[in-house]
Structures are given as C-alpha cells and as structure tokens.
Amino acid sequence: MSSARERFLVALDLFSAEARAGADNLGLESACADWSIADVVRHVTGVQQEHAGAALLGFAEGAGQLTAEHDSVMAEVADLDAVDAWEQLAARLRNAAVDAGDDAFHALPLATLDMALHAWDVRWGSARVGLAENLDFPLELLEWMEQFRERANEETIRRPGIFAAPVEPPDDATRSERFAAWTGRDPRP
C-alpha cells in the first residue's frame, strides 16, 4: 500500500464491511471494554466526523470537539441508526477522498488506525459468540500498522482512552491477533 490515501480507503472499507456484518448484532459486547458493537460504530462515526471530516470535507461535521478525549467522541444516534449513520458518512468521505490532495491524508494516520482497530473490535464481538472468526487485517494495512507499532511512543499511546496495557498473545496467535494484543485487546474471544 503505497499511499496514506490508499491506507485510509482500505481501513474505511474494512470498517464499513464489519459494521454492516455486525448490524444484526449491535447489542453484542465488542472487544472494547464496556462498549457494544453499536457503541463502537457510533464512536468511529464520531471520530471520523471530526478528523476525516476536517481533513477531507474542510470542516469537522460533529460537535467540533477535536480536542475531546478520544473515547468520549460518539455520534449522537440511536443504536439502531448507528450503521446507517456510518454508511452515510463513509460514502461522503470516500467521495471526498477521490478529489482530496495527498496532504489531506497526512493528518489521518490515527484516524486510519482507529478504523482498522475498531473493525477488529466489531468482528471480535461476533467471534466471541461463534458467529465469525477473528479478523485478519489486510496484509499491506497490517504491515503499516506494525510499522506504526515500532515507532509508537508508548507513553503517549498508553493513556486512558487510547490503548490499554499490552496483553500477552497465545503462542499460536496470528499477526493480526498479536497486533490487537499489543493495543490491549483480548486476542481471542
């Protein structure tokens, strides 16, 4: 994956696919502590409204809280409307991404990572109850995420609302499960 634009679009499509797949199970627990699948979808919608909305649409679409605590950013929609709200925003962002300059995507690495990780969280909720298998991130996106891990400032990313302490993955964990464990997620439901 050669560009930040491509990574953003792959993560956007990955999260969209997982949100649609989880639409009938919005009340299930996700891999994010105390959040249902619907909560994760509302969170990603809120984060992307703020960050990708600012970078690609020229303004933050939400409450304008770009400095709000990450885990407190949520789209204000009912659980049953969460996937529809996401799909509407995703379509606007995808369309805007076609015409946006490359510089717009340089501001979105964390927003890209956020979508990919939360795709994991949604799938984990379904895997936990036997409706799916764990998500394997697309290889090129995973390689970029692993590079992010190598460069990450541990003090910054381990703050409340970002990543919890790493979890020890099982010996037979996949690369995707190992990455999820590094972010503090339970690698196996």
C-alpha positions as a printed NumPy array, in Angstrom:
array([[  0.   ,   0.   ,   0.   ],
       [  1.922,   2.945,  -1.231],
       [ -0.01 ,   5.943,  -0.012],
       [ -1.796,   7.343,   3.006],
       [ -4.889,   7.758,   0.798],
       [ -4.919,   4.046,  -0.068],
       [ -4.482,   3.05 ,   3.59 ],
       [ -7.307,   5.344,   4.638],
       [ -9.64 ,   3.922,   1.978],
       [ -8.755,   0.311,   2.831],
       [ -9.435,   0.994,   6.526],
       [-12.68 ,   2.794,   5.653],
       [-13.859,  -0.136,   3.54 ],
       [-12.756,  -2.649,   6.177],
       [-14.669,  -0.887,   8.923],
       [-17.71 ,  -0.46 ,   6.659],
       [-17.763,  -4.192,   5.906],
       [-17.527,  -5.087,   9.602],
       [-20.176,  -2.536,  10.604],
       [-22.57 ,  -3.981,   8.003],
       [-21.776,  -7.532,   9.145],
       [-22.458,  -6.559,  12.753],
       [-25.68 ,  -4.673,  12.013],
       [-27.903,  -7.504,  13.253],
       [-25.886,  -7.863,  16.457],
       [-25.451,  -4.284,  17.633],
       [-26.068,  -5.177,  21.27 ],
       [-23.224,  -7.697,  21.455],
       [-20.184,  -6.861,  23.543],
       [-17.24 ,  -5.657,  21.472],
       [-13.52 ,  -6.019,  22.161],
       [-13.62 ,  -2.518,  23.686],
       [-14.323,  -2.707,  27.397],
       [-17.885,  -1.658,  28.233],
       [-18.808,  -0.95 ,  24.603],
       [-21.312,  -2.785,  22.446],
       [-20.884,  -3.124,  18.7  ],
       [-23.274,  -0.175,  18.318],
       [-21.076,   1.907,  20.64 ],
       [-18.026,   1.123,  18.501],
       [-19.859,   2.116,  15.309],
       [-21.07 ,   5.362,  16.911],
       [-17.549,   6.067,  18.165],
       [-15.912,   5.529,  14.774],
       [-18.574,   7.7  ,  13.165],
       [-17.88 ,  10.468,  15.675],
       [-14.108,  10.244,  15.309],
       [-14.287,  10.249,  11.518],
       [-16.791,  13.124,  11.514],
       [-14.27 ,  15.159,  13.454],
       [-10.92 ,  14.152,  11.987],
       [-11.604,  12.928,   8.449],
       [-14.402,  15.491,   8.169],
       [-11.895,  18.252,   8.92 ],
       [ -9.237,  16.852,   6.569],
       [-11.403,  15.767,   3.636],
       [-14.595,  17.784,   3.848],
       [-12.994,  21.016,   5.022],
       [-14.675,  21.124,   8.415],
       [-15.475,  18.979,  11.39 ],
       [-19.009,  17.674,  10.964],
       [-19.656,  16.784,  14.595],
       [-19.605,  18.924,  17.684],
       [-16.234,  20.38 ,  16.774],
       [-14.519,  18.663,  19.689],
       [-11.212,  17.831,  18.034],
       [ -9.588,  18.127,  21.456],
       [-12.139,  15.924,  23.244],
       [-10.931,  12.732,  24.911],
       [-10.797,  10.09 ,  22.186],
       [-13.013,   7.57 ,  23.949],
       [-15.698,  10.18 ,  24.616],
       [-16.262,  11.009,  20.933],
       [-19.548,   9.41 ,  19.836],
       [-22.008,  10.194,  17.071],
       [-25.307,  11.13 ,  18.632],
       [-27.533,   8.5  ,  17.017],
       [-29.586,   5.646,  18.396],
       [-28.098,   2.151,  18.32 ],
       [-30.429,   1.05 ,  15.529],
       [-29.37 ,   4.021,  13.389],
       [-25.639,   3.648,  14.026],
       [-24.749,   1.658,  10.906],
       [-26.866,   3.888,   8.645],
       [-25.189,   6.998,  10.076],
       [-21.789,   5.414,   9.489],
       [-22.646,   4.4  ,   5.917],
       [-23.78 ,   7.925,   5.054],
       [-20.577,   9.452,   6.42 ],
       [-18.406,   6.754,   4.834],
       [-19.907,   7.46 ,   1.405],
       [-19.188,  11.193,   1.768],
       [-15.62 ,  10.534,   2.921],
       [-14.986,   8.028,   0.135],
       [-16.233,  10.52 ,  -2.474],
       [-14.188,  13.356,  -0.975],
       [-11.076,  11.163,  -0.858],
       [-11.068,  10.863,  -4.648],
       [-10.504,  14.593,  -5.137],
       [ -8.555,  15.419,  -1.97 ],
       [ -4.894,  16.303,  -2.216],
       [ -2.315,  13.943,  -0.763],
       [ -1.612,  16.365,   2.094],
       [ -5.117,  15.813,   3.483],
       [ -4.223,  12.211,   4.3  ],
       [ -1.036,  13.078,   6.169],
       [ -3.276,  14.28 ,   9.004],
       [ -5.144,  10.954,   9.184],
       [ -2.814,   8.155,  10.344],
       [ -4.518,   7.832,  13.724],
       [ -7.961,   8.075,  12.149],
       [ -6.918,   5.297,   9.748],
       [ -5.571,   3.14 ,  12.55 ],
       [ -8.717,   3.822,  14.582],
       [-10.982,   2.47 ,  11.823],
       [ -8.87 ,  -0.652,  11.348],
       [ -8.681,  -1.458,  15.054],
       [-12.36 ,  -0.877,  15.576],
       [-13.12 ,  -3.202,  12.65 ],
       [-11.308,  -5.794,  14.781],
       [-13.464,  -4.855,  17.785],
       [-16.72 ,  -5.291,  15.89 ],
       [-15.671,  -8.655,  14.446],
       [-14.444,  -9.806,  17.882],
       [-17.976,  -9.309,  19.242],
       [-19.356, -11.715,  16.663],
       [-16.438, -14.138,  17.05 ],
       [-16.97 , -14.213,  20.811],
       [-20.398, -15.792,  20.323],
       [-19.379, -18.097,  17.459],
       [-20.835, -16.066,  14.58 ],
       [-17.479, -15.342,  12.931],
       [-13.749, -15.922,  13.118],
       [-11.269, -13.29 ,  14.257],
       [-10.473, -10.622,  11.718],
       [ -7.253, -10.851,   9.755],
       [ -6.224,  -7.363,   8.702],
       [ -5.396,  -6.924,   5.003],
       [ -1.668,  -7.675,   4.742],
       [ -0.453,  -4.3  ,   3.488],
       [ -2.542,  -2.464,   6.072],
       [ -1.224,  -4.789,   8.796],
       [  2.369,  -4.152,   7.7  ],
       [  1.766,  -0.4  ,   8.01 ],
       [  0.148,  -0.928,  11.44 ],
       [  3.166,  -2.957,  12.562],
       [  5.451,  -0.127,  11.427],
       [  3.293,   2.252,  13.474],
       [  3.797,  -0.041,  16.487],
       [  7.566,   0.067,  16.051],
       [  7.594,   3.889,  16.01 ],
       [  4.901,   4.491,  18.642],
       [  5.644,   6.478,  21.757],
       [  4.476,   4.048,  24.457],
       [  3.864,   6.815,  26.998],
       [  1.562,   8.654,  24.614],
       [ -0.445,   5.681,  23.367],
       [ -0.984,   4.036,  26.752],
       [ -3.001,   6.947,  28.1  ],
       [ -6.589,   6.264,  29.197],
       [ -8.919,   6.166,  26.215],
       [ -6.195,   5.232,  23.732],
       [ -4.571,   1.802,  24.268],
       [ -4.623,  -0.3  ,  27.417],
       [ -1.567,  -2.207,  28.591],
       [ -0.461,  -4.89 ,  26.13 ],
       [ -1.923,  -8.377,  26.523],
       [  0.242, -11.474,  26.152],
       [ -0.944, -13.243,  22.978],
       [ -1.079, -17.042,  22.761],
       [  1.932, -18.75 ,  21.188],
       [ -0.08 , -19.607,  18.069],
       [ -1.525, -16.099,  17.628],
       [ -1.778, -14.699,  14.116],
       [ -0.051, -11.439,  13.228],
       [ -3.416,  -9.673,  13.483],
       [ -4.052, -11.172,  16.918],
       [ -0.571, -10.12 ,  18.04 ],
       [ -1.216,  -6.568,  16.906],
       [ -4.574,  -6.482,  18.692],
       [ -2.89 ,  -7.804,  21.853],
       [ -0.298,  -5.007,  21.638],
       [ -3.144,  -2.486,  21.691],
       [ -4.52 ,  -4.049,  24.879],
       [ -7.254,  -6.084,  23.232],
       [ -8.01 ,  -9.694,  24.104],
       [ -6.647, -11.515,  21.051],
       [ -9.021, -14.455,  21.426],
       [-12.695, -14.102,  22.258]])
